[in-house]
Amino acid sequence: MDDHPERHPSAAYTVELPRHPRPIVIIGTGGIVKDAHLPAYRKAGYPVWGLVNRTIARAQALADEYGIEHVFGTVAEAVAAAPSDAVYDIALMPEQYADALEALPDGAAVLIQKPLGHTLEQGVALRDLCRRKGLIAAVNTQLRFAPYVAEARRLIAAGTIGELYDLEIRVQVDTPWHLFPHVFGLERLEINMHSVHYLDLVRSFLGDPDGVSAVTLPHPEKHEVANTRSTILLRYRDRPLRVTVSTNHDHAFGPEHEESYIKWEGTRGAIRAQMGLLLDYPTGGPDALELILLDEKEKGWQDVPFEGSWFPDAFIGSMGAVQRFVEGSVPDLPTSVDDVLHTMAVVEAAYTSQEREGVEASVPVDEATGR
């Protein structure tokens, strides 16, 4: 049990800031930058040196709001003027990553928005590009760093709930897709753009699965979005683990039965984290973290204190992991492109499983009767 990966989390998952924060150049100024990146970096005291966006007026408005001195219309212009120790923060759509990465200085540190491409093939190409340029490259899979996840990770590593045997992620909400017009027309939506968070989170605790089974389906009347409901099973051959990710973004029946949680069950207890952000997104509902121990079962579920939320605090951790690795204060970078490419392999396996449609259930024909 002590050899299981969840008992030995990377030092980069600890809630600590870099000792010497480097200047940040953010490439792209869409909603995620306004709602998460910039609020997170301001809260952490990370210096944002410049913004890049082809619509300069949009970038300038954010620069004025956050007191950012430099604004550029192209990545090349920003690179030409940026400090040599800048960390680049790419907040674009996957089809734009390659051009942005090519424009960076060789050997630069960069944080790339998730997912790492629309397909595994694209992810491999991006990894190879990063290797060719010698980039210190990570992917912004920030759910790994959400405050309630960080506290759950600490408790599980300490053995508080014993041996982990069940990990369930459940999301049943009414997602306002109109807030994300860039996803309209994508062939792959739910798993690649949303459940990728949960598959990546599972890997950050348990490592790579041995097998993946999945169903992902569209809503019969929402033709502008490809797939909006998924069930994914991850198999770990040598462990009695049940790992499930179940999402339904079409639950339009009111908040009474909406759900958004991560639940870890172990031989000594269980932990449940409520991801409030997804309840009434983007306003969000309350976050919560609860713990129950079998030998104190009469006390029921107890609140576990933590500070912050997924937005914006998890973005402090994902950028912090890159900066701490670059400065040498942590020995590894768990969200490196090389690691997150394995998450993309799980995503690809899920879509392949959907295409194969599972194992047919059939009753053998009675040869005597022909029925």
C-alpha beads as a LAMMPS data file, in Angstrom:
LAMMPS data file: protein, C-alpha beads

371 atoms
370 bonds

1 atom types
1 bond types

-500.0 500.0 xlo xhi
-500.0 500.0 ylo yhi
-500.0 500.0 zlo zhi

Masses

1 110.0

Atoms # bond

1 1 1 0.000 0.000 0.000
2 1 1 2.821 2.428 0.839
3 1 1 4.191 1.912 -2.676
4 1 1 1.042 3.207 -4.370
5 1 1 1.639 6.477 -6.252
6 1 1 -1.000 8.415 -4.307
7 1 1 1.123 7.906 -1.180
8 1 1 4.082 9.739 -2.765
9 1 1 2.848 12.948 -4.430
10 1 1 5.240 15.296 -6.176
11 1 1 6.642 18.133 -4.095
12 1 1 5.240 20.512 -6.719
13 1 1 1.720 19.776 -5.412
14 1 1 2.454 21.415 -2.064
15 1 1 0.816 24.807 -1.621
16 1 1 3.932 26.953 -1.809
17 1 1 4.952 29.884 -3.987
18 1 1 8.171 30.158 -6.001
19 1 1 10.983 31.853 -4.120
20 1 1 11.783 34.205 -6.999
21 1 1 8.774 34.608 -9.322
22 1 1 9.730 35.237 -12.932
23 1 1 7.986 37.703 -15.245
24 1 1 5.046 36.226 -17.141
25 1 1 4.008 36.902 -20.733
26 1 1 0.426 35.790 -21.355
27 1 1 -0.415 34.870 -24.957
28 1 1 -4.156 35.232 -25.497
29 1 1 -6.606 37.339 -23.517
30 1 1 -9.851 35.370 -23.629
31 1 1 -12.299 34.664 -20.834
32 1 1 -10.079 32.201 -18.998
33 1 1 -7.339 34.822 -18.714
34 1 1 -9.755 37.429 -17.402
35 1 1 -11.539 35.040 -15.012
36 1 1 -8.654 32.902 -13.759
37 1 1 -5.085 33.623 -14.902
38 1 1 -4.908 37.309 -14.056
39 1 1 -6.857 37.107 -10.760
40 1 1 -4.666 34.168 -9.701
41 1 1 -1.408 35.870 -10.555
42 1 1 -2.460 39.076 -8.821
43 1 1 -3.420 37.104 -5.702
44 1 1 -0.100 35.246 -5.681
45 1 1 1.992 38.303 -6.467
46 1 1 3.301 36.853 -9.745
47 1 1 4.605 39.650 -12.008
48 1 1 2.762 39.761 -15.349
49 1 1 5.146 41.571 -17.692
50 1 1 3.033 41.601 -20.845
51 1 1 -0.057 40.502 -22.755
52 1 1 -0.304 39.323 -26.357
53 1 1 -3.462 39.355 -28.449
54 1 1 -4.078 40.017 -32.119
55 1 1 -6.935 42.315 -31.038
56 1 1 -4.749 44.790 -29.229
57 1 1 -7.635 46.804 -27.827
58 1 1 -8.872 43.753 -25.935
59 1 1 -5.457 43.126 -24.436
60 1 1 -5.032 46.799 -23.610
61 1 1 -8.288 46.858 -21.650
62 1 1 -7.049 44.018 -19.442
63 1 1 -3.625 45.600 -19.176
64 1 1 -5.197 48.815 -17.944
65 1 1 -7.328 46.926 -15.417
66 1 1 -4.371 44.988 -14.008
67 1 1 -1.618 47.570 -14.384
68 1 1 0.337 45.577 -16.989
69 1 1 2.849 47.727 -18.827
70 1 1 3.386 45.902 -22.130
71 1 1 0.881 44.894 -24.816
72 1 1 1.697 43.277 -28.161
73 1 1 -0.199 42.135 -31.235
74 1 1 2.056 39.166 -32.042
75 1 1 4.125 36.627 -30.132
76 1 1 7.240 37.589 -32.104
77 1 1 6.946 41.207 -30.973
78 1 1 6.573 40.148 -27.356
79 1 1 9.519 37.739 -27.512
80 1 1 11.758 40.419 -29.022
81 1 1 11.119 42.720 -26.056
82 1 1 10.542 40.316 -23.160
83 1 1 13.046 39.631 -20.355
84 1 1 15.293 36.644 -20.993
85 1 1 13.894 34.807 -17.955
86 1 1 10.221 35.252 -18.914
87 1 1 7.768 32.403 -18.496
88 1 1 5.274 32.239 -21.368
89 1 1 1.649 31.415 -20.604
90 1 1 -0.230 30.218 -23.711
91 1 1 -3.994 30.649 -23.319
92 1 1 -5.169 29.879 -26.851
93 1 1 -7.127 27.119 -28.592
94 1 1 -5.186 23.897 -29.354
95 1 1 -4.930 24.568 -33.088
96 1 1 -2.980 27.753 -32.269
97 1 1 -0.416 26.206 -29.914
98 1 1 2.153 25.146 -32.508
99 1 1 2.609 28.587 -34.070
100 1 1 2.908 30.194 -30.641
101 1 1 5.450 27.621 -29.462
102 1 1 7.530 28.008 -32.630
103 1 1 7.772 31.747 -31.960
104 1 1 9.190 31.274 -28.441
105 1 1 12.921 31.416 -27.718
106 1 1 14.614 28.021 -27.618
107 1 1 14.904 26.811 -24.023
108 1 1 12.101 29.039 -22.727
109 1 1 9.738 28.011 -19.929
110 1 1 6.116 27.775 -21.035
111 1 1 2.744 26.814 -19.585
112 1 1 0.302 25.603 -22.266
113 1 1 -3.461 25.631 -21.849
114 1 1 -5.171 22.244 -21.808
115 1 1 -5.933 20.076 -23.705
116 1 1 -2.642 19.187 -25.362
117 1 1 -4.220 19.130 -28.820
118 1 1 -7.557 17.892 -30.123
119 1 1 -6.129 14.384 -30.647
120 1 1 -3.273 12.258 -29.364
121 1 1 -1.539 12.680 -32.717
122 1 1 -1.568 16.457 -32.259
123 1 1 -0.310 16.026 -28.710
124 1 1 2.651 13.975 -29.920
125 1 1 3.484 16.642 -32.493
126 1 1 3.397 19.339 -29.798
127 1 1 5.604 17.273 -27.505
128 1 1 8.117 16.784 -30.322
129 1 1 8.095 20.515 -31.069
130 1 1 8.806 21.291 -27.416
131 1 1 11.658 18.794 -27.346
132 1 1 13.178 20.156 -30.557
133 1 1 13.212 23.676 -29.136
134 1 1 14.377 22.551 -25.700
135 1 1 11.381 24.164 -24.027
136 1 1 10.630 23.616 -20.348
137 1 1 6.997 22.952 -21.144
138 1 1 4.030 22.141 -18.903
139 1 1 0.277 21.910 -19.460
140 1 1 -2.184 23.933 -17.394
141 1 1 -4.097 20.967 -15.975
142 1 1 -4.962 23.086 -12.993
143 1 1 -7.564 20.892 -11.280
144 1 1 -4.573 19.007 -9.857
145 1 1 -3.879 22.158 -7.815
146 1 1 -7.403 23.089 -6.675
147 1 1 -7.224 23.799 -2.916
148 1 1 -9.629 21.001 -1.939
149 1 1 -7.688 18.564 -4.145
150 1 1 -4.417 19.668 -2.550
151 1 1 -5.787 18.984 0.933
152 1 1 -7.280 15.633 -0.117
153 1 1 -3.944 14.699 -1.686
154 1 1 -2.162 15.488 1.577
155 1 1 -4.587 13.411 3.645
156 1 1 -4.404 10.429 1.288
157 1 1 -0.604 10.559 1.183
158 1 1 -0.576 10.534 4.988
159 1 1 -2.639 7.333 5.004
160 1 1 -5.602 8.997 6.705
161 1 1 -8.201 6.983 4.760
162 1 1 -6.077 3.850 4.408
163 1 1 -5.739 2.028 1.112
164 1 1 -7.644 3.746 -1.686
165 1 1 -10.067 1.397 -3.445
166 1 1 -12.651 3.693 -5.057
167 1 1 -12.360 7.030 -6.860
168 1 1 -15.520 8.537 -8.308
169 1 1 -15.978 11.838 -10.124
170 1 1 -19.562 12.869 -10.791
171 1 1 -20.796 15.980 -12.599
172 1 1 -24.493 16.511 -13.336
173 1 1 -25.139 20.145 -14.243
174 1 1 -26.661 22.437 -16.865
175 1 1 -23.598 23.767 -18.675
176 1 1 -24.079 27.108 -20.464
177 1 1 -22.301 26.204 -23.703
178 1 1 -23.095 29.631 -25.181
179 1 1 -20.335 31.007 -22.949
180 1 1 -17.840 28.883 -24.914
181 1 1 -18.633 29.577 -28.580
182 1 1 -15.221 28.247 -29.611
183 1 1 -16.415 24.690 -28.883
184 1 1 -19.268 24.852 -31.387
185 1 1 -18.468 22.583 -34.304
186 1 1 -15.730 20.592 -32.551
187 1 1 -15.949 16.877 -33.344
188 1 1 -14.680 16.041 -29.872
189 1 1 -16.078 18.052 -27.011
190 1 1 -16.966 16.562 -23.628
191 1 1 -14.038 14.245 -22.965
192 1 1 -11.363 16.283 -24.733
193 1 1 -12.378 19.703 -23.419
194 1 1 -13.941 18.885 -20.029
195 1 1 -13.474 15.357 -18.697
196 1 1 -9.794 15.666 -19.592
197 1 1 -9.570 17.497 -16.244
198 1 1 -10.839 14.451 -14.374
199 1 1 -8.836 11.875 -16.321
200 1 1 -5.737 13.943 -15.663
201 1 1 -6.643 14.249 -11.991
202 1 1 -7.040 10.478 -11.665
203 1 1 -3.638 9.953 -13.281
204 1 1 -2.084 12.449 -10.867
205 1 1 -3.163 10.187 -7.998
206 1 1 -3.057 6.667 -9.430
207 1 1 -0.789 6.780 -12.468
208 1 1 -1.647 5.426 -15.906
209 1 1 -4.585 3.010 -16.185
210 1 1 -4.247 -0.378 -17.841
211 1 1 -7.524 -0.035 -19.731
212 1 1 -10.203 2.510 -20.605
213 1 1 -13.904 2.011 -21.376
214 1 1 -16.164 4.897 -22.335
215 1 1 -19.483 6.090 -23.686
216 1 1 -19.877 9.704 -24.812
217 1 1 -23.065 10.995 -26.412
218 1 1 -24.770 14.171 -27.679
219 1 1 -28.069 15.693 -26.619
220 1 1 -30.752 14.911 -29.250
221 1 1 -31.680 18.592 -29.655
222 1 1 -28.353 20.390 -29.120
223 1 1 -26.849 19.984 -32.559
224 1 1 -24.263 22.743 -32.132
225 1 1 -22.279 20.721 -29.565
226 1 1 -20.823 17.312 -30.335
227 1 1 -21.040 15.307 -27.117
228 1 1 -22.165 16.435 -23.700
229 1 1 -22.523 13.314 -21.548
230 1 1 -19.853 10.713 -20.793
231 1 1 -19.189 7.724 -18.590
232 1 1 -15.583 6.573 -18.405
233 1 1 -14.174 3.573 -16.523
234 1 1 -10.471 3.269 -15.806
235 1 1 -9.009 -0.138 -15.002
236 1 1 -5.958 -0.776 -12.828
237 1 1 -5.024 -4.395 -13.345
238 1 1 -3.160 -5.131 -10.122
239 1 1 -5.400 -3.178 -7.729
240 1 1 -9.034 -3.620 -6.595
241 1 1 -9.860 -0.102 -7.768
242 1 1 -13.144 1.138 -9.175
243 1 1 -12.469 4.422 -10.976
244 1 1 -15.373 6.185 -12.675
245 1 1 -15.894 9.547 -14.324
246 1 1 -19.539 10.353 -15.056
247 1 1 -20.606 13.676 -16.581
248 1 1 -23.978 15.006 -17.727
249 1 1 -23.953 18.601 -18.933
250 1 1 -27.619 18.437 -20.016
251 1 1 -29.262 18.361 -16.585
252 1 1 -31.628 21.284 -17.224
253 1 1 -34.138 20.393 -14.496
254 1 1 -33.177 22.819 -11.775
255 1 1 -30.502 22.837 -9.088
256 1 1 -32.113 20.407 -6.636
257 1 1 -30.321 17.341 -8.001
258 1 1 -27.250 18.919 -9.556
259 1 1 -24.000 17.258 -8.501
260 1 1 -20.340 18.111 -8.832
261 1 1 -17.956 16.121 -6.669
262 1 1 -14.835 13.997 -6.340
263 1 1 -14.998 11.128 -3.850
264 1 1 -12.123 9.000 -2.608
265 1 1 -12.971 5.885 -0.545
266 1 1 -10.399 3.916 1.400
267 1 1 -10.152 1.106 3.911
268 1 1 -10.140 3.540 6.860
269 1 1 -12.343 6.352 5.625
270 1 1 -13.524 8.520 2.754
271 1 1 -13.098 12.080 1.440
272 1 1 -15.618 14.025 -0.635
273 1 1 -14.824 17.303 -2.395
274 1 1 -17.609 19.402 -3.864
275 1 1 -16.513 21.376 -6.927
276 1 1 -18.784 24.362 -6.463
277 1 1 -17.567 26.140 -9.594
278 1 1 -19.630 23.887 -11.870
279 1 1 -22.853 24.445 -9.935
280 1 1 -24.493 27.468 -11.601
281 1 1 -21.395 28.198 -13.704
282 1 1 -19.833 30.765 -13.935
283 1 1 -21.242 32.160 -10.665
284 1 1 -20.623 28.856 -8.926
285 1 1 -21.933 27.310 -5.742
286 1 1 -20.163 26.500 -2.489
287 1 1 -17.036 24.372 -2.367
288 1 1 -16.739 21.778 0.383
289 1 1 -14.335 19.133 1.614
290 1 1 -15.519 16.444 4.011
291 1 1 -13.880 13.496 5.723
292 1 1 -15.311 10.468 7.497
293 1 1 -13.285 7.815 9.354
294 1 1 -14.602 4.325 10.007
295 1 1 -13.327 4.252 13.584
296 1 1 -15.097 7.564 14.251
297 1 1 -18.166 6.834 12.171
298 1 1 -20.506 8.070 14.875
299 1 1 -19.196 11.596 14.290
300 1 1 -20.384 11.510 10.696
301 1 1 -18.838 13.523 7.890
302 1 1 -16.598 16.306 9.210
303 1 1 -15.669 19.501 7.391
304 1 1 -11.998 19.783 6.444
305 1 1 -10.697 23.361 6.279
306 1 1 -9.009 24.705 3.148
307 1 1 -8.584 28.103 1.537
308 1 1 -9.492 29.185 -1.987
309 1 1 -11.279 27.569 -4.924
310 1 1 -10.634 26.039 -8.351
311 1 1 -10.909 29.493 -9.953
312 1 1 -8.613 31.307 -9.499
313 1 1 -6.452 29.554 -6.890
314 1 1 -5.639 26.386 -8.853
315 1 1 -3.965 28.575 -11.470
316 1 1 -1.571 29.808 -8.791
317 1 1 -0.448 26.217 -8.346
318 1 1 -0.114 25.302 -12.018
319 1 1 2.008 28.361 -12.825
320 1 1 3.831 27.969 -9.523
321 1 1 4.839 24.396 -10.373
322 1 1 6.575 25.587 -13.552
323 1 1 8.320 28.452 -11.805
324 1 1 9.408 26.336 -8.852
325 1 1 10.848 23.699 -11.194
326 1 1 12.706 26.292 -13.252
327 1 1 14.249 27.859 -10.143
328 1 1 15.196 24.427 -8.768
329 1 1 13.092 24.487 -5.602
330 1 1 11.253 21.279 -6.617
331 1 1 12.930 18.301 -8.313
332 1 1 10.278 17.438 -10.894
333 1 1 7.482 18.939 -12.991
334 1 1 4.427 16.647 -12.713
335 1 1 2.454 18.579 -15.353
336 1 1 5.173 18.426 -17.998
337 1 1 4.145 17.955 -21.613
338 1 1 5.662 14.466 -21.467
339 1 1 3.432 13.531 -18.531
340 1 1 0.216 15.116 -19.794
341 1 1 0.672 13.373 -23.139
342 1 1 -0.278 10.243 -21.169
343 1 1 -3.546 11.974 -20.225
344 1 1 -4.149 12.557 -23.936
345 1 1 -3.534 8.845 -24.516
346 1 1 -6.324 8.091 -22.004
347 1 1 -8.603 10.572 -23.796
348 1 1 -7.814 8.925 -27.126
349 1 1 -8.510 5.483 -25.674
350 1 1 -11.883 6.712 -24.408
351 1 1 -12.911 7.885 -27.873
352 1 1 -11.673 4.611 -29.385
353 1 1 -13.764 2.710 -26.843
354 1 1 -16.826 4.763 -27.840
355 1 1 -16.253 3.906 -31.504
356 1 1 -15.972 0.174 -30.763
357 1 1 -19.271 0.271 -28.862
358 1 1 -18.271 -2.255 -26.213
359 1 1 -18.819 -6.017 -26.177
360 1 1 -21.998 -7.313 -27.750
361 1 1 -24.334 -9.109 -25.336
362 1 1 -25.824 -12.102 -27.149
363 1 1 -27.408 -15.405 -26.149
364 1 1 -26.023 -18.477 -27.949
365 1 1 -28.508 -20.115 -30.320
366 1 1 -29.866 -23.493 -29.197
367 1 1 -28.756 -25.790 -32.054
368 1 1 -31.663 -28.152 -31.432
369 1 1 -34.365 -25.512 -31.770
370 1 1 -32.590 -22.867 -33.799
371 1 1 -33.611 -20.233 -31.239

Bonds

1 1 1 2
2 1 2 3
3 1 3 4
4 1 4 5
5 1 5 6
6 1 6 7
7 1 7 8
8 1 8 9
9 1 9 10
10 1 10 11
11 1 11 12
12 1 12 13
13 1 13 14
14 1 14 15
15 1 15 16
16 1 16 17
17 1 17 18
18 1 18 19
19 1 19 20
20 1 20 21
21 1 21 22
22 1 22 23
23 1 23 24
24 1 24 25
25 1 25 26
26 1 26 27
27 1 27 28
28 1 28 29
29 1 29 30
30 1 30 31
31 1 31 32
32 1 32 33
33 1 33 34
34 1 34 35
35 1 35 36
36 1 36 37
37 1 37 38
38 1 38 39
39 1 39 40
40 1 40 41
41 1 41 42
42 1 42 43
43 1 43 44
44 1 44 45
45 1 45 46
46 1 46 47
47 1 47 48
48 1 48 49
49 1 49 50
50 1 50 51
51 1 51 52
52 1 52 53
53 1 53 54
54 1 54 55
55 1 55 56
56 1 56 57
57 1 57 58
58 1 58 59
59 1 59 60
60 1 60 61
61 1 61 62
62 1 62 63
63 1 63 64
64 1 64 65
65 1 65 66
66 1 66 67
67 1 67 68
68 1 68 69
69 1 69 70
70 1 70 71
71 1 71 72
72 1 72 73
73 1 73 74
74 1 74 75
75 1 75 76
76 1 76 77
77 1 77 78
78 1 78 79
79 1 79 80
80 1 80 81
81 1 81 82
82 1 82 83
83 1 83 84
84 1 84 85
85 1 85 86
86 1 86 87
87 1 87 88
88 1 88 89
89 1 89 90
90 1 90 91
91 1 91 92
92 1 92 93
93 1 93 94
94 1 94 95
95 1 95 96
96 1 96 97
97 1 97 98
98 1 98 99
99 1 99 100
100 1 100 101
101 1 101 102
102 1 102 103
103 1 103 104
104 1 104 105
105 1 105 106
106 1 106 107
107 1 107 108
108 1 108 109
109 1 109 110
110 1 110 111
111 1 111 112
112 1 112 113
113 1 113 114
114 1 114 115
115 1 115 116
116 1 116 117
117 1 117 118
118 1 118 119
119 1 119 120
120 1 120 121
121 1 121 122
122 1 122 123
123 1 123 124
124 1 124 125
125 1 125 126
126 1 126 127
127 1 127 128
128 1 128 129
129 1 129 130
130 1 130 131
131 1 131 132
132 1 132 133
133 1 133 134
134 1 134 135
135 1 135 136
136 1 136 137
137 1 137 138
138 1 138 139
139 1 139 140
140 1 140 141
141 1 141 142
142 1 142 143
143 1 143 144
144 1 144 145
145 1 145 146
146 1 146 147
147 1 147 148
148 1 148 149
149 1 149 150
150 1 150 151
151 1 151 152
152 1 152 153
153 1 153 154
154 1 154 155
155 1 155 156
156 1 156 157
157 1 157 158
158 1 158 159
159 1 159 160
160 1 160 161
161 1 161 162
162 1 162 163
163 1 163 164
164 1 164 165
165 1 165 166
166 1 166 167
167 1 167 168
168 1 168 169
169 1 169 170
170 1 170 171
171 1 171 172
172 1 172 173
173 1 173 174
174 1 174 175
175 1 175 176
176 1 176 177
177 1 177 178
178 1 178 179
179 1 179 180
180 1 180 181
181 1 181 182
182 1 182 183
183 1 183 184
184 1 184 185
185 1 185 186
186 1 186 187
187 1 187 188
188 1 188 189
189 1 189 190
190 1 190 191
191 1 191 192
192 1 192 193
193 1 193 194
194 1 194 195
195 1 195 196
196 1 196 197
197 1 197 198
198 1 198 199
199 1 199 200
200 1 200 201
201 1 201 202
202 1 202 203
203 1 203 204
204 1 204 205
205 1 205 206
206 1 206 207
207 1 207 208
208 1 208 209
209 1 209 210
210 1 210 211
211 1 211 212
212 1 212 213
213 1 213 214
214 1 214 215
215 1 215 216
216 1 216 217
217 1 217 218
218 1 218 219
219 1 219 220
220 1 220 221
221 1 221 222
222 1 222 223
223 1 223 224
224 1 224 225
225 1 225 226
226 1 226 227
227 1 227 228
228 1 228 229
229 1 229 230
230 1 230 231
231 1 231 232
232 1 232 233
233 1 233 234
234 1 234 235
235 1 235 236
236 1 236 237
237 1 237 238
238 1 238 239
239 1 239 240
240 1 240 241
241 1 241 242
242 1 242 243
243 1 243 244
244 1 244 245
245 1 245 246
246 1 246 247
247 1 247 248
248 1 248 249
249 1 249 250
250 1 250 251
251 1 251 252
252 1 252 253
253 1 253 254
254 1 254 255
255 1 255 256
256 1 256 257
257 1 257 258
258 1 258 259
259 1 259 260
260 1 260 261
261 1 261 262
262 1 262 263
263 1 263 264
264 1 264 265
265 1 265 266
266 1 266 267
267 1 267 268
268 1 268 269
269 1 269 270
270 1 270 271
271 1 271 272
272 1 272 273
273 1 273 274
274 1 274 275
275 1 275 276
276 1 276 277
277 1 277 278
278 1 278 279
279 1 279 280
280 1 280 281
281 1 281 282
282 1 282 283
283 1 283 284
284 1 284 285
285 1 285 286
286 1 286 287
287 1 287 288
288 1 288 289
289 1 289 290
290 1 290 291
291 1 291 292
292 1 292 293
293 1 293 294
294 1 294 295
295 1 295 296
296 1 296 297
297 1 297 298
298 1 298 299
299 1 299 300
300 1 300 301
301 1 301 302
302 1 302 303
303 1 303 304
304 1 304 305
305 1 305 306
306 1 306 307
307 1 307 308
308 1 308 309
309 1 309 310
310 1 310 311
311 1 311 312
312 1 312 313
313 1 313 314
314 1 314 315
315 1 315 316
316 1 316 317
317 1 317 318
318 1 318 319
319 1 319 320
320 1 320 321
321 1 321 322
322 1 322 323
323 1 323 324
324 1 324 325
325 1 325 326
326 1 326 327
327 1 327 328
328 1 328 329
329 1 329 330
330 1 330 331
331 1 331 332
332 1 332 333
333 1 333 334
334 1 334 335
335 1 335 336
336 1 336 337
337 1 337 338
338 1 338 339
339 1 339 340
340 1 340 341
341 1 341 342
342 1 342 343
343 1 343 344
344 1 344 345
345 1 345 346
346 1 346 347
347 1 347 348
348 1 348 349
349 1 349 350
350 1 350 351
351 1 351 352
352 1 352 353
353 1 353 354
354 1 354 355
355 1 355 356
356 1 356 357
357 1 357 358
358 1 358 359
359 1 359 360
360 1 360 361
361 1 361 362
362 1 362 363
363 1 363 364
364 1 364 365
365 1 365 366
366 1 366 367
367 1 367 368
368 1 368 369
369 1 369 370
370 1 370 371
